[in-house]
């Protein structure tokens, strides 16, 4: 990635290829119950250009109980034409861990390299009280090797339960274009 110095005249085309953030939002609550089938979170997507490096971060607000818990994963079109590589992790207030209420725990780190297997979802524990608010903080990077494509976040209950597991409106994901490969 190029460096710029104070006073330097920079062409717009050089800026276009660097640090261009795009943010997508969840505009309405999304709820599942009695369902462990992973499904997309409407609004948490990023349309990525080919042959480009991206960093991403976000905040996903959710509520679920301790029985259902919640699992998250990310999917990209990992066909031969997209063939993305990268890694992502998730931090969250995980009530299932032996920690003090409200502790922020690093839950996992997952690498992806051409598989696109959305069954590899990772779990955050729910709260013992119905409707309690929780947060997931996804972070990561990727490089899209060939064609452009769309990255999508997914979720489900870990254990089927009649109580609601809800992704809250206002959740967001931000992709920052770091440069062209």
Secondary structure, DSSP 8 states (H G I E B T S, - for coil): -----TT----HHHHHTS-EEEEEE--S-EEE-S--S-EEEEEEEEEE-SSEEEEEEEEEEEE-BTTT-EEEEEE---STTT--EEEEEEEEE-TTSSS-TT-EEEEEEEEEES---TT--EEE--BSSTT--EEEEEEEEEEE-SS-EEEEEEEE-SS--SS-EEE-TT-EEEEEEEEE-
